[in-house]
Amino acid sequence: MRHRELIEKTIRHENTEANAFWVGHPTDEAKDIYYAELGIEQTQKTELEKHNAESSVLLCQKSGIEEIKFNIAIGSDMTWITPELDLSTWKHPDGKPMWDCFDKHRVSLGSAGRFAQCEDVNEVENFDWPNPDYLDISGIVEETKTAYESELSVFGGMWSPFFHIVADFFGMENYFIKMYTDPDVVHAVTRHVVDFLIKTNRRCLASMSPYLTAGFFGNDLGTQRSLMISPESFDEFLLPYIREIIGVIKDYKLPVAMHSCGSIDAIIPRLLDAGVDILHPLQALAKDMDAENLARKYKGKVIFMGGVDTQQLLPFGNKEQVREEVLRLRDIFRGDFIVSPSHEALLPNVPFENVLAMSRAAKE
């Protein structure tokens, strides 16, 4: 069974001869190690890409066609393609980043953003919001087609991490406080961010959808122990916009994969009701995110993708322990499962041999 067929059958809850596998999207530093092991040469980032990286909410950036080669070489059945990982796609004529959130560079998640002191919606409306026309997706579409023709499954579209973008515009603590003190301002900023993401995602999916297996978007909503905000705040300030993002993907007849790190068990029923078909990455050591709990509550209702612990097992365990854990997860989830790390951005402390062990165990 070929890569894409294995993923597609898994999503349809059909029996497969082996588990599907995604290696994730390792950090740039980890890729330096893994690519060298596999003999994959990397292209250097352009000055434009380096400039755009300064405003990215993502910890690692895509390295073009090498990502496809890497997934095939490591035994992965799918790849992830989004304009937000290819920093050369944003081409503002004056060199401004996509999200101009700060007067100065962010030094922490709490760094004050441009709306840190904002109490007036008019200030939000008068801001120079990004123009969707500056996003050039032509190279992304070609890359998606190449991955498809290589028989990989492709998850993609705009990543749409609006929760993080809005948090940057305020500073995370300010964001959470303003949900109570200035809710209209929070909604106004969120509306502009989500409108941009919806417009650009429609453009992406109009061209990419023939080659996609699923639309994929992500917002990290959990900590190790709980949600970052209350379920009530989630319902007011996040869920309506999540429903809109999902609705765009569904318009293109695609299954929806959603990424959220942390302990999010409290809102999984809401996410499934909103239309999430594939849940990623199952942060294994976060509260209530263990495989037994997830399978008991949600098996048959969602495809689980992830779950192979990146906090302890993959960096500090050995390859036999990795194999045993993959097989254990396989037996718990029984088919509704894509083997993958519990955080897609593998760090350079994860040995290459453990990555290989994860891939090989998925196919046993």
HUZIWO-V268688 format. One record per helix or strand of 2 or more residues. SS is the DSSP state (2 for helix, 1 for strand). FROM is the first residue (numbers start at 1). LEN is the number of residues. If there is no record, write none. Layout:
ss:SS from:FROM len:LEN
ss:SS from:FROM len:LEN
//
This chain:
ss:2 from:3 len:9
ss:1 from:20 len:3
ss:2 from:28 len:11
ss:2 from:47 len:7
ss:2 from:66 len:9
ss:1 from:78 len:4
ss:2 from:83 len:3
ss:2 from:87 len:3
ss:2 from:121 len:5
ss:2 from:132 len:3
ss:2 from:138 len:12
ss:1 from:153 len:4
ss:2 from:162 len:9
ss:2 from:172 len:10
ss:2 from:183 len:29
ss:1 from:214 len:5
ss:2 from:231 len:21
ss:1 from:255 len:5
ss:2 from:265 len:10
ss:1 from:278 len:4
ss:2 from:291 len:8
ss:1 from:302 len:7
ss:2 from:313 len:4
ss:2 from:319 len:15
ss:1 from:337 len:5
ss:2 from:352 len:11
//
